[in-house]
Amino acid sequence: MNDRNLARGLFLVAISLAFGLTAMRYPIGGFDRAGPGLFPLMVAGLLLLIGVITIMRSRFIRREPMEFNVRNIGVILASLCAFSLVSQFVNMIVGIVVMVFVASFAGKTRYSVVRNLKIAAGLVCVALAFQKLLGFNLPLY
Protein backbone atom coordinates (compact mmCIF):
# COMPACT_ATOMS: atom_id res chain seq x y z
CA MET A 1 0.00 0.00 0.00
CA ASN A 2 1.79 3.07 -1.25
CA ASP A 3 -1.19 5.44 -1.34
CA ARG A 4 -0.97 8.48 0.92
CA ASN A 5 -4.69 9.27 0.75
CA LEU A 6 -5.74 5.74 1.68
CA ALA A 7 -3.23 5.64 4.54
CA ARG A 8 -4.49 9.01 5.76
CA GLY A 9 -8.08 7.75 5.85
CA LEU A 10 -7.13 4.50 7.59
CA PHE A 11 -5.15 6.44 10.19
CA LEU A 12 -8.10 8.75 10.88
CA VAL A 13 -10.42 5.76 11.26
CA ALA A 14 -7.98 4.05 13.65
CA ILE A 15 -7.61 7.18 15.81
CA SER A 16 -11.37 7.76 15.88
CA LEU A 17 -12.04 4.16 16.91
CA ALA A 18 -9.42 4.34 19.66
CA PHE A 19 -10.94 7.50 21.13
CA GLY A 20 -14.54 6.48 20.48
CA LEU A 21 -14.21 3.10 22.14
CA THR A 22 -12.44 4.70 25.10
CA ALA A 23 -15.21 7.30 25.40
CA MET A 24 -17.78 4.52 25.59
CA ARG A 25 -16.36 3.54 29.00
CA TYR A 26 -17.61 6.82 30.47
CA PRO A 27 -21.24 7.80 31.04
CA ILE A 28 -22.58 9.42 27.89
CA GLY A 29 -25.61 11.19 29.32
CA GLY A 30 -27.78 13.19 26.96
CA PHE A 31 -27.66 16.54 25.23
CA ASP A 32 -29.61 18.12 28.10
CA ARG A 33 -27.17 16.76 30.70
CA ALA A 34 -23.99 15.59 29.01
CA GLY A 35 -21.76 13.02 30.62
CA PRO A 36 -17.96 12.99 30.37
CA GLY A 37 -18.04 10.61 27.40
CA LEU A 38 -20.39 12.58 25.14
CA PHE A 39 -17.96 15.18 23.76
CA PRO A 40 -15.14 12.71 22.94
CA LEU A 41 -17.67 10.33 21.39
CA MET A 42 -19.08 13.09 19.19
CA VAL A 43 -15.61 14.18 18.07
CA ALA A 44 -14.64 10.55 17.41
CA GLY A 45 -17.81 10.08 15.37
CA LEU A 46 -17.07 13.12 13.22
CA LEU A 47 -13.47 11.98 12.79
CA LEU A 48 -14.70 8.52 11.76
CA LEU A 49 -16.97 10.12 9.17
CA ILE A 50 -14.07 12.16 7.78
CA GLY A 51 -11.88 9.05 7.70
CA VAL A 52 -14.47 7.01 5.81
CA ILE A 53 -14.99 9.84 3.31
CA THR A 54 -11.20 10.07 2.86
CA ILE A 55 -10.96 6.32 2.23
CA MET A 56 -13.81 6.44 -0.30
CA ARG A 57 -12.27 9.48 -2.00
CA SER A 58 -8.89 7.74 -2.28
CA ARG A 59 -10.46 5.16 -4.59
CA PHE A 60 -11.43 7.84 -7.15
CA ILE A 61 -8.38 10.09 -7.25
CA ARG A 62 -4.85 9.50 -8.46
CA ARG A 63 -2.56 7.65 -6.05
CA GLU A 64 0.07 9.74 -4.34
CA PRO A 65 3.20 8.00 -3.07
CA MET A 66 3.77 8.03 0.66
CA GLU A 67 6.90 9.71 1.91
CA PHE A 68 8.26 10.31 5.38
CA ASN A 69 10.21 13.46 6.14
CA VAL A 70 12.02 12.74 9.38
CA ARG A 71 13.05 16.39 9.75
CA ASN A 72 9.43 17.57 9.67
CA ILE A 73 8.37 14.91 12.17
CA GLY A 74 11.16 16.12 14.46
CA VAL A 75 10.11 19.76 14.04
CA ILE A 76 6.48 18.96 14.93
CA LEU A 77 7.54 16.93 17.97
CA ALA A 78 9.85 19.78 19.02
CA SER A 79 6.98 22.27 18.71
CA LEU A 80 4.79 20.11 20.96
CA CYS A 81 7.59 19.80 23.52
CA ALA A 82 8.17 23.56 23.37
CA PHE A 83 4.44 24.14 23.92
CA SER A 84 4.48 21.89 26.96
CA LEU A 85 7.58 23.47 28.50
CA VAL A 86 6.57 27.08 27.85
CA SER A 87 3.04 26.41 29.12
CA GLN A 88 4.47 24.90 32.28
CA PHE A 89 6.96 27.67 33.05
CA VAL A 90 5.39 30.80 31.51
CA ASN A 91 1.75 30.41 30.44
CA MET A 92 -0.33 28.66 27.82
CA ILE A 93 -0.89 31.67 25.55
CA VAL A 94 2.86 32.10 25.07
CA GLY A 95 3.11 28.31 24.66
CA ILE A 96 0.58 28.40 21.82
CA VAL A 97 2.49 31.17 20.05
CA VAL A 98 5.80 29.32 20.42
CA MET A 99 4.24 26.09 19.15
CA VAL A 100 2.87 27.78 16.02
CA PHE A 101 6.15 29.52 15.22
CA VAL A 102 8.24 26.36 15.68
CA ALA A 103 5.79 24.10 13.81
CA SER A 104 5.70 26.44 10.82
CA PHE A 105 9.30 25.46 10.01
CA ALA A 106 7.91 22.09 8.87
CA GLY A 107 5.77 23.69 6.16
CA LYS A 108 6.51 23.77 2.46
CA THR A 109 5.47 27.38 1.98
CA ARG A 110 7.56 30.44 2.72
CA TYR A 111 7.90 31.38 6.40
CA SER A 112 5.46 34.17 7.25
CA VAL A 113 5.38 35.94 10.61
CA VAL A 114 2.01 37.56 9.84
CA ARG A 115 0.44 34.20 8.96
CA ASN A 116 1.86 32.64 12.14
CA LEU A 117 0.46 35.48 14.25
CA LYS A 118 -2.98 35.01 12.68
CA ILE A 119 -2.92 31.26 13.33
CA ALA A 120 -1.71 31.79 16.90
CA ALA A 121 -4.43 34.40 17.51
CA GLY A 122 -7.07 31.98 16.25
CA LEU A 123 -5.81 29.20 18.50
CA VAL A 124 -5.70 31.54 21.49
CA CYS A 125 -9.31 32.55 20.77
CA VAL A 126 -10.33 28.88 20.69
CA ALA A 127 -8.51 28.28 23.99
CA LEU A 128 -10.20 31.33 25.54
CA ALA A 129 -13.59 30.08 24.33
CA PHE A 130 -12.90 26.67 25.90
CA GLN A 131 -11.92 28.36 29.15
CA LYS A 132 -14.64 31.02 29.39
CA LEU A 133 -17.60 29.43 27.60
CA LEU A 134 -17.12 25.74 28.35
CA GLY A 135 -15.48 26.16 31.75
CA PHE A 136 -12.32 24.19 30.99
CA ASN A 137 -9.54 24.66 33.56
CA LEU A 138 -6.84 26.01 31.23
CA PRO A 139 -3.94 28.04 32.69
CA LEU A 140 -3.93 30.56 29.85
CA TYR A 141 -2.46 33.49 31.77
C-alpha positions, 0 to 999 in steps of 0.5 A: 500500500503506497497510497498516501490518501488511503493511509491518511483515511485509515489512520483517521479511522484508527484514531477515531475508533481508539478514542470512540471506544475509550469514550464509551467507558464513560457515562454518555448522558444526553444533550440536556445533561452531558456526561464525560463521554459525550464530547469525545464520542461526538468528536470521534464520530465526526473523525470517523466520518471524515476518515471514511470519506477520505478512504472512499475518495482515495479510490477515485483520485490519483494515487500519491506516493507516501513519503516520510520526512524525518526532519518535519516529524522532528520539528512537529515533535519539538513544537509540541515539547516547546508548547508543553515546557513554555506552558508549564513555566510561563503560560499557555498563551505564550506556549501556543504562540511558540508552538505555532512559530516552531511548527511552521518550520515544517511547512513547504510554503515560505515562512510568514510571521504575519500568517503565524500570528494570525494562526496563533491568535485563532488558536488563542481565541479557541482556547479562551472560548474553551476556558470562558464558555465551556469552563475548561480549567486552562492556565492561559495566563 
